[in-house]
């Protein structure tokens, strides 16, 4: 048994059982990859994949059981390499972060600037993607840290999650809009106008829907977008009132628009920092987490990752 055999099995699963794509990803031949799999199956005494002729269809029952073990072994191997590298390069390396547009655009810039000032030799990879993609990248070990409001806190067995910060939605309108007349803002008043807001599954959209549903209010959502910049653009065009994350409004940059406080109308949102349990973190990764939350020190993170109580 060797590490390459395990890598080929894992990559075959990741490539949806397409052995050609798995071979290309690992820079090996398809015939060589197939032989590695057969050799491993022979050594283990079980078949890992269901086949029809030469085509791989999926995992067998045994394969479904053993793939988790294979993932853990490969994760430990990667952690071993990272540990050895850290001993000789404590302030060098890479840090991969997966996050949404909202966090990358509005929450992270000052933190990343401070991090790069402290660790100029660390190569920072910032992946902007959906919450579901962030979960997938964390599970696959492709990123070190995931940051999002949705999805992460639902993976308690695989991830350790830490609250990053809390925030509320706000209502953004042109300065001359009827909602900006100084009268109390209500959900009923908002629903009298077309609404532009986030796609489902992004930036607290579920909490917006929950608030309207609980009040038996029926919003006319005429346009949805992935990020607040797009929403504000269409608000400026007069397509409707915008429901955005309040931190996405900047008074100087968004001249001509007004943000109305809606913290009493929509539930509070929490953005989380997520780490995969068992994933090795370099020392500077803990420093990045500490920049996000001052009380999030290395000892606290490691205790939660290990599942130890306070």
RODO-2510 file (C-alpha; in nm, 4 decimals, decimal comma):
residues 310
     n   res          X          Y          Z
     1     x     0,0000     0,0000     0,0000
     2     x     0,1299     0,3475    -0,0854
     3     x     0,0152     0,7081    -0,0673
     4     x    -0,0290     0,7411    -0,4444
     5     x    -0,2858     0,4601    -0,4425
     6     x    -0,4866     0,6434    -0,1772
     7     x    -0,4604     0,9720    -0,3654
     8     x    -0,5933     0,8096    -0,6825
     9     x    -0,8912     0,6626    -0,4977
    10     x    -0,9727     0,9978    -0,3365
    11     x    -0,9350     1,1897    -0,6621
    12     x    -1,1542     0,9397    -0,8477
    13     x    -1,4327     1,0106    -0,5993
    14     x    -1,3755     1,3862    -0,6245
    15     x    -1,3957     1,3667    -1,0046
    16     x    -1,7318     1,1886    -0,9823
    17     x    -1,5754     0,8525    -1,0756
    18     x    -1,4256     0,9799    -1,3988
    19     x    -1,0887     0,8017    -1,4022
    20     x    -0,9619     1,0074    -1,6959
    21     x    -1,0162     1,3331    -1,5070
    22     x    -0,8668     1,1832    -1,1893
    23     x    -0,5562     1,0738    -1,3797
    24     x    -0,5166     1,4168    -1,5379
    25     x    -0,5502     1,5886    -1,2000
    26     x    -0,2704     1,3727    -1,0587
    27     x    -0,0514     1,3861    -1,3718
    28     x    -0,0542     1,0128    -1,4256
    29     x    -0,1826     0,7795    -1,6963
    30     x    -0,5279     0,6276    -1,6840
    31     x    -0,3868     0,2764    -1,7154
    32     x    -0,1449     0,3448    -1,4323
    33     x    -0,4232     0,4836    -1,2124
    34     x    -0,6408     0,1811    -1,2841
    35     x    -0,3567    -0,0541    -1,1896
    36     x    -0,2964     0,1361    -0,8630
    37     x    -0,6632     0,0949    -0,7709
    38     x    -0,6635    -0,2770    -0,8548
    39     x    -0,3438    -0,3334    -0,6557
    40     x    -0,4922    -0,1578    -0,3540
    41     x    -0,8167    -0,3554    -0,3794
    42     x    -0,6190    -0,6786    -0,4008
    43     x    -0,4161    -0,5876    -0,0926
    44     x    -0,7257    -0,4870     0,1054
    45     x    -0,9249    -0,7878    -0,0095
    46     x    -1,2308    -0,5809    -0,1078
    47     x    -1,3480    -0,3933    -0,4149
    48     x    -1,3733    -0,0200    -0,3588
    49     x    -1,5634     0,0691    -0,6771
    50     x    -1,8688    -0,0600    -0,8595
    51     x    -1,7835    -0,1241    -1,2247
    52     x    -1,9524    -0,1919    -1,5542
    53     x    -1,6798    -0,3185    -1,7813
    54     x    -1,3958    -0,0679    -1,7544
    55     x    -1,6260     0,2096    -1,6409
    56     x    -1,6385     0,3046    -1,2713
    57     x    -1,9943     0,3703    -1,1556
    58     x    -1,9521     0,4507    -0,7879
    59     x    -1,8368     0,3254    -0,4505
    60     x    -1,9185    -0,0182    -0,3180
    61     x    -2,0448    -0,0579     0,0381
    62     x    -1,6876    -0,1307     0,1448
    63     x    -1,5617     0,1672    -0,0538
    64     x    -1,8142     0,3985     0,1110
    65     x    -1,6888     0,2842     0,4509
    66     x    -1,3179     0,3054     0,3710
    67     x    -1,3160     0,6384     0,1834
    68     x    -1,3438     0,8288     0,5135
    69     x    -1,0392     0,6409     0,6444
    70     x    -0,8493     0,7192     0,3229
    71     x    -0,9377     1,0884     0,3595
    72     x    -0,8091     1,0916     0,7170
    73     x    -0,4824     0,9195     0,6230
    74     x    -0,4146     1,1672     0,3426
    75     x    -0,5043     1,4590     0,5682
    76     x    -0,2545     1,3311     0,8258
    77     x     0,0127     1,3013     0,5556
    78     x    -0,0517     1,6608     0,4446
    79     x    -0,0430     1,7773     0,8060
    80     x     0,2910     1,6004     0,8559
    81     x     0,4397     1,7861     0,5602
    82     x     0,3054     2,1180     0,6849
    83     x     0,4385     2,0551     1,0348
    84     x     0,7873     1,9807     0,9025
    85     x     0,7787     2,2882     0,6790
    86     x     0,6715     2,5111     0,9652
    87     x     0,9721     2,4056     1,1728
    88     x     1,2028     2,5671     0,9202
    89     x     0,9760     2,8355     0,7651
    90     x     0,7621     2,9751     1,0462
    91     x     0,6751     3,3007     0,8668
    92     x     0,6545     3,1677     0,5108
    93     x     0,4010     2,9625     0,3184
    94     x     0,0435     3,0097     0,2053
    95     x    -0,2928     3,0692     0,3678
    96     x    -0,6056     2,9795     0,1720
    97     x    -0,9353     3,1409     0,2687
    98     x    -1,2747     3,0767     0,1115
    99     x    -1,5407     3,3399     0,1674
   100     x    -1,8352     3,5167     0,0083
   101     x    -1,8232     3,8407    -0,1858
   102     x    -1,9792     4,0335     0,1024
   103     x    -1,7097     3,9291     0,3501
   104     x    -1,4248     3,9724     0,1000
   105     x    -1,5480     4,3164    -0,0027
   106     x    -1,6604     4,4711     0,3258
   107     x    -1,5375     4,2796     0,6334
   108     x    -1,1934     4,1442     0,5472
   109     x    -0,9921     4,4247     0,3783
   110     x    -0,8598     4,5878     0,7009
   111     x    -0,7848     4,2460     0,8516
   112     x    -0,6003     4,1242     0,5429
   113     x    -0,4017     4,4490     0,5254
   114     x    -0,2859     4,4049     0,8856
   115     x    -0,2055     4,0371     0,8265
   116     x     0,0066     4,1083     0,5186
   117     x     0,1919     4,3775     0,7091
   118     x     0,2753     4,1250     0,9828
   119     x     0,3481     3,8325     0,7464
   120     x     0,4740     3,9742     0,4138
   121     x     0,6201     3,6390     0,3041
   122     x     0,2910     3,4504     0,3348
   123     x     0,1067     3,4021     0,0063
   124     x    -0,2621     3,4706     0,0665
   125     x    -0,5216     3,2935    -0,1505
   126     x    -0,8688     3,4484    -0,1298
   127     x    -1,1403     3,2388    -0,2934
   128     x    -1,4768     3,4113    -0,3423
   129     x    -1,7570     3,1589    -0,3716
   130     x    -2,0984     3,0528    -0,2466
   131     x    -2,1506     2,9153     0,1069
   132     x    -2,2012     2,5647    -0,0337
   133     x    -1,8748     2,5887    -0,2282
   134     x    -1,6962     2,7057     0,0873
   135     x    -1,8205     2,3942     0,2693
   136     x    -1,6972     2,1716    -0,0151
   137     x    -1,3537     2,3358    -0,0236
   138     x    -1,3141     2,2989     0,3534
   139     x    -1,4184     1,9335     0,3406
   140     x    -1,1678     1,8658     0,0627
   141     x    -0,8869     2,0410     0,2515
   142     x    -0,8397     2,2911    -0,0314
   143     x    -0,8631     2,5907     0,2030
   144     x    -0,7545     2,6542     0,5600
   145     x    -1,0345     2,8866     0,6740
   146     x    -1,3933     2,9363     0,5609
   147     x    -1,5844     3,2579     0,6315
   148     x    -1,9571     3,2945     0,5690
   149     x    -2,2937     3,3563     0,7306
   150     x    -2,4706     3,0521     0,5854
   151     x    -2,4020     2,6760     0,5841
   152     x    -2,0830     2,6585     0,7917
   153     x    -2,2431     2,6271     1,1337
   154     x    -2,4522     2,3321     1,0089
   155     x    -2,1429     2,1096     0,9774
   156     x    -2,0688     2,0689     1,3482
   157     x    -1,9144     1,7220     1,3226
   158     x    -1,6655     1,8166     1,0507
   159     x    -1,6014     2,1824     1,1291
   160     x    -1,5193     2,3924     1,4306
   161     x    -1,7004     2,7257     1,3978
   162     x    -1,6335     3,0510     1,5805
   163     x    -1,8525     3,3627     1,5631
   164     x    -1,6708     3,6337     1,3671
   165     x    -1,9147     3,9228     1,4116
   166     x    -2,2874     4,0029     1,4199
   167     x    -2,4702     4,2249     1,1750
   168     x    -2,8143     4,3354     1,0550
   169     x    -2,9809     4,4046     0,7231
   170     x    -3,0641     4,7599     0,6270
   171     x    -3,2893     4,9212     0,3690
   172     x    -3,1143     5,1316     0,1059
   173     x    -3,3127     5,3838    -0,0980
   174     x    -3,2518     5,6994    -0,3044
   175     x    -3,2438     6,0063    -0,0829
   176     x    -3,5749     6,1347    -0,2270
   177     x    -3,7570     5,8026    -0,1752
   178     x    -4,0876     5,8043     0,0199
   179     x    -3,9436     5,5633     0,2798
   180     x    -3,6827     5,8253     0,3675
   181     x    -3,9409     6,0673     0,5120
   182     x    -3,8530     6,0232     0,8780
   183     x    -4,1573     5,8079     0,9570
   184     x    -4,1058     5,4765     1,1410
   185     x    -3,9928     5,2021     0,9057
   186     x    -4,2153     4,8918     0,9023
   187     x    -4,2314     4,5738     0,6978
   188     x    -4,5725     4,6838     0,5699
   189     x    -4,4274     5,0080     0,4349
   190     x    -4,1400     4,8201     0,2716
   191     x    -4,3755     4,5794     0,0937
   192     x    -4,5513     4,8725    -0,0718
   193     x    -4,2458     4,9023    -0,2990
   194     x    -4,0599     4,6616    -0,5317
   195     x    -3,7614     4,5010    -0,3577
   196     x    -3,4094     4,4225    -0,4775
   197     x    -3,2100     4,1893    -0,2536
   198     x    -2,9832     3,8847    -0,2345
   199     x    -3,0218     3,5467    -0,4000
   200     x    -3,1582     3,2705    -0,1808
   201     x    -2,8792     3,1168     0,0271
   202     x    -2,6672     3,4331     0,0313
   203     x    -2,5991     3,7008     0,2946
   204     x    -2,8819     3,6253     0,5345
   205     x    -3,1564     3,6032     0,2716
   206     x    -3,3326     3,3284     0,4706
   207     x    -3,3746     3,5671     0,7656
   208     x    -3,5260     3,8304     0,5383
   209     x    -3,7812     3,5766     0,4136
   210     x    -3,8510     3,4592     0,7690
   211     x    -3,9254     3,8133     0,8877
   212     x    -4,1733     3,8798     0,6090
   213     x    -4,3387     3,5402     0,6523
   214     x    -4,3777     3,5860     1,0297
   215     x    -4,5508     3,9197     0,9693
   216     x    -4,7764     3,7769     0,6950
   217     x    -4,6196     4,0309     0,4605
   218     x    -4,5702     3,9534     0,0933
   219     x    -4,2726     4,1347    -0,0616
   220     x    -4,2512     4,1944    -0,4352
   221     x    -3,8920     4,0875    -0,4986
   222     x    -3,8287     4,2004    -0,8545
   223     x    -3,4552     4,1301    -0,8760
   224     x    -3,1984     3,9288    -0,6819
   225     x    -2,8199     3,9476    -0,6938
   226     x    -2,5141     3,7912    -0,5319
   227     x    -2,3675     4,1081    -0,3849
   228     x    -2,4671     4,4470    -0,2497
   229     x    -2,2862     4,6496    -0,5169
   230     x    -2,5213     4,5120    -0,7814
   231     x    -2,8239     4,5656    -0,5581
   232     x    -2,7291     4,9302    -0,4968
   233     x    -2,6795     4,9865    -0,8694
   234     x    -3,0368     4,8839    -0,9461
   235     x    -3,1707     5,0823    -0,6533
   236     x    -3,0029     5,3889    -0,8075
   237     x    -3,1844     5,3067    -1,1329
   238     x    -3,5165     5,3182    -0,9492
   239     x    -3,6006     4,9483    -0,9794
   240     x    -3,6903     4,9171    -0,6113
   241     x    -3,5731     4,9485    -0,2528
   242     x    -3,2675     4,7441    -0,1569
   243     x    -3,2323     4,5050     0,1333
   244     x    -2,8604     4,4689     0,1982
   245     x    -2,6131     4,3866     0,4726
   246     x    -2,5780     4,7154     0,6582
   247     x    -2,1945     4,7091     0,6457
   248     x    -2,2182     4,7154     0,2633
   249     x    -2,3304     5,0791     0,2754
   250     x    -2,0652     5,3519     0,2749
   251     x    -2,1921     5,7074     0,3029
   252     x    -1,9159     5,8640     0,0930
   253     x    -1,9071     5,5991    -0,1792
   254     x    -2,2857     5,5648    -0,1949
   255     x    -2,3738     5,9293    -0,2374
   256     x    -2,7343     5,9748    -0,3472
   257     x    -2,8432     5,6706    -0,1455
   258     x    -2,9603     5,6510     0,2139
   259     x    -2,9379     5,3521     0,4492
   260     x    -3,2407     5,3114     0,6763
   261     x    -3,1989     5,1232     1,0028
   262     x    -3,3955     4,7960     0,9925
   263     x    -3,2368     4,6189     1,2897
   264     x    -3,5748     4,5986     1,4629
   265     x    -3,7398     4,4394     1,1585
   266     x    -3,5008     4,1601     1,0587
   267     x    -3,3227     3,9043     1,2825
   268     x    -2,9573     3,9414     1,3703
   269     x    -2,7082     3,7571     1,1483
   270     x    -2,3825     3,5944     1,2543
   271     x    -2,0851     3,5434     1,0263
   272     x    -1,8675     3,2460     1,1212
   273     x    -1,5032     3,1466     1,0915
   274     x    -1,4847     2,7738     1,0156
   275     x    -1,1977     2,5250     1,0325
   276     x    -1,1992     2,1599     0,9370
   277     x    -1,1282     1,9330     1,2313
   278     x    -0,7950     1,7562     1,1825
   279     x    -0,6636     2,0134     0,9336
   280     x    -0,3172     2,1383     1,0280
   281     x    -0,2880     2,5155     1,0680
   282     x     0,0375     2,7072     1,0484
   283     x     0,1188     2,9526     1,3264
   284     x     0,0334     3,2531     1,1105
   285     x    -0,3150     3,1083     1,0455
   286     x    -0,3869     3,1390     1,4169
   287     x    -0,2659     3,4985     1,3995
   288     x    -0,5131     3,5649     1,1176
   289     x    -0,7933     3,4253     1,3338
   290     x    -0,6807     3,6458     1,6215
   291     x    -0,6998     3,9510     1,3936
   292     x    -1,0591     3,8542     1,3189
   293     x    -1,1446     3,8031     1,6861
   294     x    -0,9046     3,9319     1,9496
   295     x    -0,9985     3,6678     2,2081
   296     x    -0,9549     3,3806     1,9624
   297     x    -0,6086     3,2609     2,0609
   298     x    -0,4318     2,9441     1,9457
   299     x    -0,5039     2,7546     2,2668
   300     x    -0,8793     2,8224     2,2404
   301     x    -0,8912     2,7181     1,8752
   302     x    -0,6989     2,3956     1,9337
   303     x    -0,9195     2,3045     2,2303
   304     x    -1,2357     2,3450     2,0205
   305     x    -1,0828     2,1578     1,7255
   306     x    -1,0018     1,8704     1,9591
   307     x    -1,3520     1,8746     2,1075
   308     x    -1,2260     1,9436     2,4590
   309     x    -1,4526     2,1341     2,6994
   310     x    -1,3440     2,4593     2,8636
***
